[in-house]
Amino acid sequence: MTLRRSSSPSTQALLPFMTISALGMALSSCSQLPSEQVSSSTQPTPMPSEVVYVPPMSEAVSADSASIVSAQPSPAPSAMLSVIPLSGGTPTAPMYTKQRADIMPRPINDANRDNYQDTEANPIHRTEEMPVATLSIDTDTGSYANVRRYLKEGHLPPTDAVRIEEMVNYFNADFRHAQQVKGAPFVVTTALTESPWDATGQRNQLLKVGIKAVDKVSSAQSSMPPANLVFLVDVSGSMGTDDKLPLAKSSLRLLAKTLRAEDTISIVSYSGSTEVVLPATAGDKTATIERAIDRLSAGGSTNGEDALKLAYQQAAASFKNKGINRILMLTDGDFNVGVSDVDSMIDMVKMQRDRGISLSTIGFGRGNLNDYMMEQIADNGNGNYSYIDSLTEAKKVLGDERAATFNTVAHDVKVQLEFNPRYVSEWRLIGYENRVLDESAFNNDKVDAGELGAGKSVVALFELTPRGEKGMYPARRYDAKQTVNGNANELGFLKFRYKDSAKSSSKLISLPLTNTRASSLNSSDADTRFSVAVAGFAQRLQGSPYVHDWRYQDSGSLAQGSLTSLSDPYGLRREFVQLTELADALTPTNHQNDADK
């Protein structure tokens, strides 16, 4: 996988650095990241995408009718941007019906400097040749919030900005009927249903694999482990617009009101110079913390030479042996001074991770958003990547889901699924393109994987072609040996590995999948239907060739029908239905989708 920019290719050199000081320099101008290779196969590939610039809102979108009207350009959105009004009354539960699509995403031609990872969708595998899927979990949510920002500003997102797993996992699933296995800190659930977007003549199925961390602290905040938080805040000139530093400051003020006496907070700012704006301070000193936040102001270039070094020093000085130790970087990622060696940067983040200090990233703004860099740094720092497009989202990340954001209950969580060729002839993993692992990595505790925060849910979806049904590959004259032992009646075998702490040995959970009969989509549980709706929406936004005639309206209808059975205290699921309406309104109806050709 490679990093693409819509501007001319970067000519910055990569030089090795092996000190923490060099780590700061690496942050100074991250315009390229290490190339990675995703597994590939001879098969359809997604439509190519361009990284595009979204100017301040030049079109207004009516949330009530989802129609587009001409308007004068307006300034960047306010830090107090709120959830758009609901377009309907009490949710109904319409039955899902498939209709032919005749739409294609409208490109945006304005150039920008946003950086997104250039990915290709996971391939379809023949089970006889590759029966095993291995992946790391992903709890990032930055892609969903960024996509929402594009749609609310009147534009379809760049296809590379859409990461399916982050779209699905943005919503915390219920899993009320899930089972807890062998004392693990999470519950497990699976479901098998009909695929709603397979091609004419196909009878594909969708397998949902879900886990949810047991949240022992949600009802009693005081029982959450003490937190040592260091906020590394970008105050360069590029952070001056309302949707960047002002919104970041409002987000920090919101968090400040939730801290406790046993918590510690430090603030380090960086621009042309680096400064400790707030030394380690007890969390109940709210007025002192707020005064430090108020002093943050944007100006100058982004020179991160000593920024991370200083942030790690602050974190180490207040290290809590049985607590949470985390750096949170608040930035647009526009590092433009110095020389970067991203390999060295990631190595140093890993080194500090192994010492017990994790790193999360929070992205802000548009036009120079380094989404790829922030996602990769957070993933390697045992943290998570969030994107904040409004104070409402800040409340979700730093308030409502604070335990999931900060408090890790399962480390290095890996999933491995072996399909039985007797029942499954082909399969593909939907999303998780940069989380796919080699089969051998599953039992290797030295291979890093994702962290699971308290109360957080994670869903992975697989599309299956049952044996004997039409698939992508033609039938072969001579089949490979099929399962003939006592496990012949299983759909597959599911395994998880996780660690209780970052330095402990992993524990194994395994269970057979005995259900080989898929339910109809309409009779599936509400969690499954909603996850399928979001996954279909995300694939349509990507221009995926695998969803055929699936439309934005189909996702909206399927999600709407699940709302009567799902908890939605903050209106996020209802808002998703509205986003499907906006995407549909922004898409020309006079084009035939390339996936249907």
C-alpha positions in Angstrom: 0.0 0.0 0.0 1.3 3.4 -0.9 0.5 7.0 0.3 -0.9 9.2 -2.4 -1.2 13.0 -2.5 -3.0 15.1 -5.0 -0.2 17.6 -5.0 3.2 16.8 -6.6 5.2 13.9 -5.0 7.2 14.8 -2.0 11.0 15.1 -2.5 11.9 15.0 1.1 14.7 12.6 2.0 14.4 9.8 4.5 17.3 9.6 7.0 17.7 7.2 9.9 17.4 8.5 13.4 17.6 6.3 16.5 16.9 8.7 19.3 13.8 10.2 20.8 14.9 13.6 19.5 14.8 12.2 16.0 11.3 10.9 16.7 10.3 14.5 17.2 11.9 15.5 13.9 10.1 12.7 12.2 6.9 14.4 13.2 8.0 17.5 11.5 7.0 16.6 7.9 5.3 13.3 7.6 4.4 13.3 3.9 5.1 9.7 3.2 4.8 6.4 5.1 6.3 3.0 4.7 4.8 1.1 1.8 2.9 -2.0 2.7 1.5 -4.8 0.6 -2.0 -6.2 0.8 -2.7 -9.7 -0.2 -4.0 -9.8 -3.8 -5.7 -12.2 -6.2 -6.9 -12.2 -9.7 -10.3 -10.6 -9.2 -12.3 -7.4 -9.6 -10.6 -4.3 -8.0 -12.3 -1.2 -6.6 -12.8 1.9 -8.8 -9.8 4.2 -8.5 -10.2 7.3 -6.3 -8.7 10.7 -6.1 -7.8 12.6 -3.0 -9.7 15.8 -3.1 -10.1 19.1 -1.4 -13.3 20.1 0.3 -13.5 23.9 0.5 -15.6 25.7 3.1 -19.2 24.9 2.5 -20.3 26.1 -1.0 -23.5 24.2 -1.1 -26.1 23.9 1.6 -27.8 20.6 2.3 -31.3 20.6 3.5 -31.4 17.9 6.2 -35.2 17.7 6.0 -35.4 16.9 2.3 -31.8 16.0 1.6 -32.0 18.3 -1.4 -29.1 20.5 -2.6 -29.5 24.2 -3.0 -27.2 26.9 -4.2 -25.6 29.1 -1.6 -22.8 31.5 -1.0 -19.5 30.2 0.4 -19.5 30.1 4.2 -16.7 30.0 6.8 -15.4 26.8 8.3 -17.9 25.1 10.6 -18.1 26.3 14.2 -16.6 24.3 17.1 -20.1 24.0 18.4 -21.4 22.1 15.3 -24.2 19.8 16.5 -26.1 16.8 15.2 -28.4 17.7 12.2 -32.1 17.7 12.8 -34.0 14.4 12.4 -35.8 14.1 9.0 -38.6 11.9 10.2 -40.7 11.0 13.2 -41.0 7.8 15.0 -38.8 5.1 13.3 -40.7 2.5 11.4 -39.5 -1.0 10.4 -39.8 -1.3 6.6 -38.9 -4.6 5.1 -35.7 -4.7 3.0 -36.1 -5.0 -0.7 -33.3 -4.8 -3.3 -33.5 -2.4 -6.2 -31.3 -1.8 -9.2 -28.7 1.0 -8.7 -28.1 3.6 -11.4 -25.7 5.9 -9.5 -22.0 6.7 -9.3 -20.2 8.9 -6.8 -19.6 12.4 -8.1 -15.9 13.3 -8.1 -14.7 16.6 -6.5 -12.0 18.1 -8.7 -10.5 20.7 -6.3 -6.9 19.8 -5.3 -5.8 19.5 -1.7 -3.1 18.1 0.5 -5.1 15.5 2.4 -3.3 12.2 2.8 -5.1 8.9 2.7 -3.8 5.4 2.4 -4.3 4.0 -1.1 -5.9 0.6 -0.5 -7.5 -2.2 -2.6 -10.4 -4.2 -1.3 -9.5 -7.6 0.2 -9.6 -10.4 -2.5 -12.0 -13.3 -2.8 -10.3 -16.5 -1.8 -11.0 -20.1 -2.8 -11.4 -21.9 0.4 -9.5 -25.0 -0.9 -6.5 -22.8 -1.5 -6.7 -20.4 1.4 -9.1 -21.5 4.1 -7.8 -19.3 6.9 -8.4 -15.6 7.6 -6.2 -13.9 10.2 -6.6 -10.3 11.3 -6.0 -7.8 14.1 -9.1 -6.0 15.6 -9.6 -2.3 14.8 -11.2 0.1 17.2 -10.4 3.3 15.4 -13.4 5.5 14.4 -11.7 8.4 12.6 -13.0 7.4 9.1 -16.7 7.6 10.0 -16.5 11.1 11.6 -14.4 12.3 8.6 -16.9 10.8 6.1 -19.8 12.4 8.0 -18.0 15.8 7.8 -17.7 15.5 4.0 -21.4 14.7 3.6 -22.6 17.4 5.9 -20.6 19.9 4.0 -22.2 18.8 0.7 -19.6 16.5 -0.8 -19.1 12.8 -1.2 -15.8 11.7 0.5 -12.7 10.5 -1.4 -13.0 6.8 -1.7 -9.7 6.2 0.2 -11.1 8.1 3.2 -13.6 5.3 3.7 -12.4 2.4 5.9 -15.3 0.0 6.2 -14.3 -1.5 9.6 -14.1 2.0 11.2 -17.5 2.9 9.8 -19.1 -0.3 11.2 -17.3 -0.1 14.6 -18.2 3.5 15.1 -21.4 2.2 16.6 -21.2 0.4 19.9 -23.2 -2.8 19.4 -25.5 -4.4 22.0 -24.6 -8.1 21.8 -27.1 -8.8 24.6 -27.2 -12.5 23.7 -23.4 -12.9 23.3 -21.5 -15.5 25.4 -18.5 -15.0 27.6 -15.9 -17.8 27.0 -13.3 -19.0 29.5 -13.3 -15.9 31.6 -12.1 -13.6 28.8 -12.7 -9.9 29.3 -15.0 -9.8 26.3 -18.1 -11.7 25.0 -18.4 -13.3 21.6 -21.2 -13.4 19.1 -21.7 -14.8 15.6 -24.5 -14.6 13.1 -25.0 -16.1 9.6 -27.4 -14.3 7.2 -28.2 -13.9 3.5 -26.1 -11.4 1.6 -28.2 -8.5 0.2 -25.8 -7.3 -2.4 -24.6 -10.4 -4.3 -24.8 -10.6 -8.1 -27.8 -11.9 -10.0 -27.9 -15.7 -9.7 -25.7 -15.8 -6.6 -26.8 -16.9 -3.1 -24.0 -15.6 -1.0 -24.1 -15.3 2.8 -22.7 -12.9 5.4 -21.0 -14.1 8.5 -20.8 -11.6 11.4 -18.1 -12.2 14.1 -18.4 -9.8 17.0 -16.7 -9.2 20.4 -17.5 -6.7 23.1 -15.3 -5.9 26.1 -16.9 -6.2 29.5 -17.3 -2.7 30.8 -16.7 -2.8 34.6 -16.4 0.9 35.0 -19.2 2.5 33.0 -21.5 2.8 36.0 -18.9 4.0 38.4 -16.3 6.4 37.0 -14.4 6.4 40.2 -13.4 2.8 39.7 -11.6 3.5 36.4 -7.8 3.2 36.9 -6.0 6.5 37.5 -5.0 8.2 34.3 -1.8 9.9 33.4 -2.6 11.9 30.2 -0.3 14.1 28.2 -1.9 16.2 25.5 0.5 17.1 22.6 -1.2 20.0 20.9 -0.3 21.3 17.5 -0.5 25.1 17.6 1.0 25.9 14.2 -0.5 28.4 11.8 -2.4 25.7 9.9 -4.4 25.0 13.1 -5.9 28.5 13.1 -9.3 27.8 11.6 -12.4 27.2 13.8 -12.5 23.5 13.0 -9.0 22.9 14.3 -7.3 24.6 17.3 -10.5 26.3 18.6 -12.4 23.0 18.4 -9.4 21.2 20.0 -9.4 23.7 22.9 -13.2 23.2 23.4 -12.6 19.4 23.4 -10.0 19.7 26.1 -12.2 21.9 28.2 -14.9 19.3 28.0 -12.5 16.6 29.1 -11.1 18.8 31.9 -14.5 18.7 33.6 -14.5 14.9 33.8 -11.0 14.4 35.4 -10.6 13.3 39.0 -8.1 14.1 41.7 -6.2 10.8 41.1 -5.8 11.7 37.4 -2.8 13.7 36.1 -2.9 15.9 33.0 0.0 17.7 31.2 -0.2 19.8 28.1 2.7 20.2 25.6 2.3 22.5 22.6 4.5 22.5 19.5 4.9 24.8 16.5 8.2 26.6 15.7 9.1 25.8 19.3 8.0 23.4 21.9 6.6 24.4 25.3 5.2 22.7 28.4 2.0 24.7 28.7 0.8 22.8 31.7 3.2 20.6 33.9 1.7 17.5 35.5 -1.4 18.7 37.3 -4.0 16.9 39.4 -7.2 16.3 37.5 -9.4 18.1 40.0 -7.5 21.4 39.5 -10.1 22.3 36.8 -9.5 26.1 36.8 -5.7 25.7 36.5 -6.2 23.3 33.6 -8.7 25.6 31.8 -6.3 28.6 32.1 -3.6 26.6 30.4 -6.0 25.6 27.6 -7.0 29.2 27.1 -3.3 30.2 26.5 -3.0 28.0 23.4 -2.9 30.0 20.2 -2.0 29.2 16.6 0.9 30.6 14.7 4.1 29.6 12.9 5.2 26.5 11.1 5.0 22.9 12.5 8.4 21.9 13.9 8.0 18.8 16.0 11.8 18.2 16.6 11.5 18.1 20.4 7.7 17.7 20.8 7.4 14.0 21.3 10.6 13.8 23.4 9.1 16.4 25.8 5.7 14.6 25.8 7.3 11.3 26.7 9.4 13.0 29.4 6.2 14.4 30.9 4.4 11.0 30.7 7.4 9.2 32.3 7.7 11.7 35.1 4.1 11.0 36.2 4.0 7.3 35.3 1.3 5.4 37.1 2.3 1.8 37.6 -1.2 0.4 37.8 -2.9 3.2 35.8 -3.4 4.5 32.3 -0.4 6.3 30.7 -1.2 7.8 27.4 -0.1 10.6 25.1 -2.9 12.1 22.9 -1.7 14.1 19.9 -4.2 16.7 18.7 -3.3 17.9 15.1 -4.2 18.2 11.5 -1.0 16.3 10.7 0.4 19.2 8.6 4.1 18.7 9.5 6.1 21.0 7.3 9.5 21.7 8.9 12.4 19.3 9.2 13.3 15.9 7.7 11.3 12.8 8.5 12.2 9.1 8.8 8.8 7.4 9.4 10.4 4.0 10.0 12.4 5.5 12.9 9.3 7.3 14.2 7.3 4.1 14.3 10.1 2.2 15.9 10.4 4.8 18.7 6.6 4.8 19.2 6.8 1.0 19.6 9.6 1.3 22.0 7.7 3.7 24.3 4.6 1.5 23.8 6.6 -1.4 25.2 7.5 0.7 28.2 3.9 1.2 29.0 3.2 4.6 27.4 0.6 4.4 24.6 -0.1 7.0 22.0 -3.4 8.1 20.5 -4.1 10.6 17.7 -7.0 13.0 17.3 -7.4 14.6 13.9 -9.0 18.0 13.2 -9.9 20.0 10.1 -9.6 19.7 6.3 -7.3 20.5 3.4 -4.1 19.2 4.9 -5.4 16.3 7.0 -2.7 13.6 7.3 -5.2 10.8 8.0 -2.8 8.0 7.0 0.0 9.1 9.3 -2.2 9.6 12.3 -3.9 6.2 11.8 -0.6 4.4 11.5 1.1 6.2 14.5 -1.9 5.4 16.7 -2.0 1.8 15.6 1.7 1.3 16.4 1.4 3.2 19.7 -1.3 0.8 21.1 -3.7 3.7 20.9 -6.7 4.7 18.7 -7.3 7.2 16.0 -10.3 9.5 16.2 -11.4 12.4 14.1 -13.3 15.2 15.7 -15.6 17.2 13.4 -17.7 18.8 16.2 -18.0 19.2 19.9 -20.6 16.5 19.8 -18.0 14.1 18.5 -15.5 15.3 21.2 -18.1 14.5 23.8 -18.5 11.0 22.4 -14.7 10.3 22.2 -13.6 12.0 25.4 -16.8 11.8 27.5 -19.4 9.2 26.7 -16.9 6.6 25.6 -14.0 7.7 27.7 -13.4 4.2 29.2 -13.3 2.7 25.7 -10.9 5.4 24.6 -8.5 5.3 27.5 -8.9 2.0 29.5 -7.6 -1.1 27.7 -8.9 -4.4 29.0 -7.5 -6.7 26.3 -4.2 -6.3 24.5 -3.0 -7.5 21.1 -6.4 -9.0 20.2 -6.2 -11.3 17.1 -8.9 -13.2 15.2 -8.4 -16.3 13.1 -11.2 -18.1 11.2 -10.7 -21.3 9.3 -13.5 -22.1 6.8 -14.7 -25.6 6.1 -14.4 -26.3 2.3 -17.3 -28.7 2.6 -19.7 -25.7 3.1 -17.7 -22.6 1.9 -16.2 -22.5 -1.6 -15.2 -18.8 -1.5 -14.9 -16.1 1.0 -13.7 -12.5 1.4 -13.1 -10.3 4.5 -15.0 -7.0 4.3 -12.7 -4.2 5.3 -9.7 -4.5 7.6 -7.3 -4.2 4.6 -4.5 -2.8 6.7 -5.2 -5.2 9.6 -4.8 -8.5 7.7 -2.0 -10.7 9.3 -0.1 -13.8 8.1 -1.6 -17.0 9.4 1.6 -17.7 11.3 1.3 -14.3 13.1 -1.7 -15.6 15.1 0.5 -17.7 17.5 3.4 -15.2 17.6 3.1 -13.0 20.6 5.7 -10.7 19.2 3.3 -9.6 16.4 1.4 -6.5 17.6 -2.4 -6.3 17.2 -5.2 -4.0 18.3 -6.3 -3.1 21.8 -9.8 -3.4 23.1 -11.1 -0.7 25.4 -13.7 -1.1 28.2 -17.2 -1.5 26.8 -16.0 -1.3 23.2 -17.5 -3.6 20.5 -15.8 -4.8 17.3 -17.5 -6.5 14.3 -15.9 -8.3 11.4 -18.0 -9.3 8.4 -17.2 -12.1 5.9 -19.0 -12.7 2.6 -19.2 -16.4 1.8 -20.2 -18.4 -1.3 -21.7 -21.7 -0.2 -20.4 -24.8 -1.9 -22.4 -25.6 -5.0 -23.5 -22.0 -5.5 -22.3 -19.6 -8.2 -19.1 -17.8 -7.2 -16.5 -15.7 -8.8 -14.3 -18.6 -9.8 -15.5 -21.4 -12.2 -15.9 -24.9 -10.9 -12.9 -27.2 -11.2 -12.9 -30.7 -12.6 -11.0 -32.1 -9.7 -11.9 -30.9 -6.2 -9.3 -30.9 -3.4 -9.9 -33.2 -0.5 -12.9 -32.2 1.6 -13.3 -32.5 5.4 -14.4 -36.1 6.2 -13.6 -36.4 10.0 -15.9 -35.5 12.9 -15.7 -31.8 12.2 -17.4 -32.2 8.8 -20.6 -30.5 9.8 -19.0 -27.3 11.0 -19.1 -24.0 9.0 -15.7 -23.1 10.4 -13.5 -22.8 13.4 -13.1 -19.5 15.2 -10.1 -18.5 17.4 -9.1 -15.4 19.4 -5.9 -14.5 21.1 -5.5 -11.7 23.6 -3.3 -10.6 26.5 -4.4 -9.4 29.9 -1.5 -6.9 29.9 0.9 -5.7 27.2 3.8 -7.8 28.6 1.9 -11.0 29.4 1.6 -14.2 27.3 -1.4 -14.5 25.1 -4.5 -16.6 25.9 -6.4 -18.6 23.4 -10.1 -18.9 22.9 -11.6 -21.2 20.3 -15.0 -22.4 19.3 -16.6 -24.2 16.4 -19.2 -22.5 14.1 -21.9 -25.1 13.9 -24.6 -23.1 12.3 -24.5 -23.7 8.5 -28.0 -22.4 7.6 -28.2 -18.7 7.0 -31.3 -16.7 8.1 -33.0 -14.2 5.9 -31.7 -10.7 6.4 -35.1 -9.4 7.6 -35.2 -12.0 10.3 -31.7 -11.4 11.6 -31.1 -9.6 14.9 -31.1 -5.8 14.8 -27.4 -5.5 15.5 -26.6 -7.6 12.5 -28.9 -5.7 10.2 -27.5 -2.4 11.2 -23.9 -3.6 10.8 -24.8 -4.9 7.3 -26.4 -1.5 6.4 -23.3 0.4 7.4 -21.0 -2.0 5.6 -23.1 -1.7 2.4 -23.0 2.1 2.7 -19.3 2.2 3.1 -18.7 -0.1 0.2 -20.9 2.0 -2.0 -19.0 5.1 -1.0 -15.8 3.3 -2.0 -17.2 2.4 -5.4 -16.7 -1.3 -4.5 -17.4 -3.8 -7.4 -18.7 -6.3 -4.8 -21.9 -4.7 -3.8 -23.4 -4.7 -7.4 -26.8 -3.0 -7.4 -26.8 -2.0 -3.7 -27.8 1.6 -3.2 -27.6 4.2 -0.5 -31.3 4.0 -0.1 -31.0 0.3 0.7 -28.6 1.0 3.5 -30.9 3.7 4.9 -34.0 1.4 4.7 -32.2 -1.5 6.4 -30.8 0.7 9.1 -34.2 2.4 9.7 -35.9 -1.0 10.2 -33.4 -1.9 12.9 -33.9 1.2 15.0 -37.0 0.0 16.8 -35.0 -2.8 18.5 -31.7 -0.9 19.2 -30.7 1.6 21.9 -29.8 4.9 20.4 -29.5 7.4 23.3 -27.4 10.0 21.4 -29.2 9.7 18.1 -26.1 8.4 16.2 -27.9 5.6 14.5 -30.7 7.9 13.4 -28.1 10.3 12.1 -26.6 7.5 10.0 -29.9 7.1 8.2 -29.8 10.8 7.4 -26.3 10.4 6.0 -27.5 7.8 3.6 -30.1 10.3 2.4 -27.4 13.0 2.0 -25.1 10.6 0.0 -28.0 9.7 -2.2 -28.9 13.4 -2.8 -25.2 14.2 -3.7 -25.0 11.4 -6.2 -26.1 12.0 -9.9 -28.7 9.6 -11.1 -27.8 9.7 -14.8 -24.7 7.4 -14.4 -24.5 3.7 -14.3 -22.3 2.4 -11.6 -19.1 0.8 -12.9 -19.7 -2.2 -10.7 -22.8 -3.1 -12.7 -20.8 -3.2 -16.0 
